[in-house]
């Protein structure tokens, strides 16, 4: 995701930049169609390249249109299908078609849907506002397209939220709410839309509460005095007195109007801003009270998230102390802290699976916690059930394969990982980790030829993968094969 660790290797980026440079040169020669194709080829390697890929590509699309470039016709659409299993190919085709008609809402909508299928967050962030501007400018409210926009952004937000990326999730929910607002302009008495608006606003409030972001404060403050306080809070150096004022303002707003979701969200964010245990505990108490009052489980879930964050922080502190002290006592304290954190995660996510038995994302989080706690026999069936969600299916397969490997069932590990490699269509770090784990599983299972073949493919893709461990393992296998 946009908030995740690096998804694409330096090799991927180098390949992309060669195509971007080719696109730049062909654009200067006014070979617009070939330049678009070159940008798309580059984005195949590095889909998140905004400044080097997406922005100049969009400028090129506008330039081509102004120069009288031909819009794509039926034959173009047939030659460049945007459906099918190959999400990478579909995304590239969607980008090409959209850039040949940048004012077509249909083209941008297809690009957005394909970007979501391919889990390309920066492309979603790039194209969604452009599509919404087009829809907003139409004389007649485009209800069907607004529904598609809302559904796509909600889906992207839920995926990001379930995989631990609340910042992007909040952005997606906010965009989806904008589409809902436009729909409500046409149907202001539609109670179903209003219910959906409240539910989505609740998801947005919870996602925003998962990170300390001064920008989210700016959005939620309404009156002039609060805006003035917030201006101070946004300065580079935030003094305790200013933060105290912000907190006091947010507390008062909540106490005056506790039923306004934005007031609760702002109050909780203010309490979490300084990561002070006493203020975090106050946030937990407030959320727990709201849960008891409303029986809305999302409040309890938010309180549990805060507790888990506290435990993670305690574990990091214990690890730092252990690394610094180097004593058996400090190391034991770290192990106990980590065990407590993992058991709490398991308890929380097990409860959520009970609350939402049909939502695979909670099973995925439970399986992830069980795997981290090395409870592999429990983790495997939970992760197998979580595969029902295509958004986390590949990660589930990876963890199932690794669980079998840790249980020394190397044949099963190889079978699961082989299926995952064959099904995964992108060439990114996820694919490389799958291949790396598959190569190790083949080697441990005694299938030396398969191990050599798999690791050779990996090394051709990234020579020094896993700090060179993949290459070293490959060399060892080749040497052993020659001796045999």
Order of alpha helices (4+ residues) and beta strands (2+ residues): alpha-alpha-alpha-alpha-alpha-alpha-alpha-alpha-alpha-alpha-alpha-alpha-alpha-alpha-alpha-alpha-alpha-alpha-alpha-alpha-alpha-alpha-alpha-alpha
